Amino acid sequence: MLCWLVLLLLPLLPLLLLLLPAVALHRCLGASLARLASLQQQVAWGALGWAATWQRYRLEQSTRHAARSQHQALARCLRGARRAPGGSTDMSTFRNLLPLTKPSQAPEEQNGGQEQLPASSQYPQEAALQATVLGVAALGQAHPATMSPGATARVTPASPWPCPLPWLGPILGQAGPPGAEDPRALLLAALRSPGLRALEARTATELLDVFSGLEAAGQELVEAIAAGDPGAPLPGRAAEVRAALERGPRGLALQLWPQLQVVVTLDAGGQAEAAAALRALWCHGLAFFSPAYAASGGLLALNLWPDQPQGIYLLPPGIPFVELLPAKHGALEDDSRTLLLAEAQQGEEYELVLTTHASLTRCLPALPPSPGPAGSAHPYCCPSRCRLGDVIQVVGAHNQCPVVRLGQALSVRGEVTSERLFSQALGRAVVQWPGAKLLDHCCVESSILDSSEGSALHYEVFLELRGLRNLSEENRNKLDLCLQDASPHYKFLRFRGSVGPSHVHLVARGAFSALRAALAARLSSSAPPAMPRVLRHRQLAQLLQRRLLS
């Protein structure tokens, strides 16, 4: 790996020279700053082109031989388990040594009342670099204007690119202060730049928070723009921003930046409602692009098709090791039916099973951890196989690897209701509520909150709506009816009485922002927290309960 990394960085040496202070380069080259910026852009694009060509070659090789690549990854996982007899690397040995685990239903009770969320790992450098380089190249081909100087602005402290690199700045033409981490400073820099072509945020949920905050603090931001930097007031731009805010949220992004083309965010799971709300209101009429799909186990999939209105991803082989568990007739098949990537069938739905050392890690019960180096927190932990709750639908293939759409799954009685199916049912219910616009939602099994009170287990559904602060019982029941229409298995469980009717709660504005902050505070790395659609931690569910409107 070191060899190819060195080869990748060699063509970037001229670029590093061009990134010297502008004044020094001006003296050496005797060129104007404008010409220097153009030359810098050209060299950066040349470096990107070389790097993208190399990464495409590596991706083609791995996907053409996906079965071989996965068996190599399988061998590494078994070596990590340290228990493979005679060096065996077949799937049956793998399943026996690493039994399939499920996310805990009530982790506080198992850990002395303390919540123990799995720690997110840093993205493996090799996968992150590949996703970033190929993503930037694909975005540049689909939206060339976004790569011109000053055409891109980031409005969250963290970047949507899995491996932010210093030399990406000249390629992306980023406006605003480089390296800034203050959200207000980033937003002001973007608002001061009317010619933006691309808007970046780490995730769609964080961008939703930015636009909500922009509406709430609009007057203060307008005054800051009018004052401008020292010696550079911008009264004209301040008037444009004020007028855009006064016209309301629908299409606000294009009102603020008339030349804007695309919104770039990282899909970290559970982003569908936030993205839908952005598309319907603030970012109406804009394209969305996510360079990769990230989960708590790392980067799982690459997006090579920015022109697709609904993101599709390529599941490549490698680390983390991914298996596919078929989801049929509303129930998951047993462990012995997991498939490798090359065995996926188009049109079928599967739950993702991940094996990784760094996160979702539990040491095998029969094998105590080996002593590690002094001071190490988790010495030589064994890998584990864990069902993520993410459900994919195979929509195509690239060589031997599936091209998929991703979502999450709901399950309270062994059924599997995909995020897509639940979102469709919820969407059909919301359109029957006059004036309502869905911003976010999640579900909790009633046993987590001890809210069944002798009745059947049921979904507790928490919604953040715009335009509605209360719901009649008749309207609340429409969600359960739509869910029965969408899922025969759920309808069957309701008919048997195994599952009770869903309970719908409206939460106050900012409730889901607080939930995301609580999730992020419990993670050990900068990886964006996936927004869970099923909460299995009582303290997180109680956080929403404390913010109920009705």
Secondary structure, 3 states (H helix, E strand, C coil): CHHHHHHHHHHHHHHHHHCCCHHHHHHHHCCCHHHHHHHHHHHHHHHHHHHHHHHHHHHHHHHHCHHHHHHHHHHHHHHHHCCCHHHCCCHHHHHHHCCEECCCCCHHHHCCCCCCCCCCCCCCHHHHHHHHHHHHHHHHHHCHHHHCCCCEEECCCCCCCCCCCCCHHHHHCECCCCCCCCHHHHHHHHHCCCCCCEEECCCHHHHHHHHHHHHHCHHHHHHHHHHCECCECCHHHHHHHHHHHHCCCCCHHHHHCCCCCEEECCECCCCHHHHHHHHHCCCCCCEEECCEEEECCEEEEECCCCCCCCCCEECCCCCCEEEEEEEECCEECCHHHCECHHHCCCCCEEEEEEEECCCCCCCCCCCCCCCCCCCCCCCCCCCEEEEEEEEEEEEEEECCEEEEEEEEEECCCCECEEHHHHHHHHHHHHCCCCCCEEEEEEEEEHHHHCCCCCCCECEEEEEEEECCCCCCHHHHHHHHHHHHHHCHHHHHHHHHCCECCCEEEEECCCHHHHHHHHHHHCCCCCCCCCCCCEECCHHHHHHHHCCECC
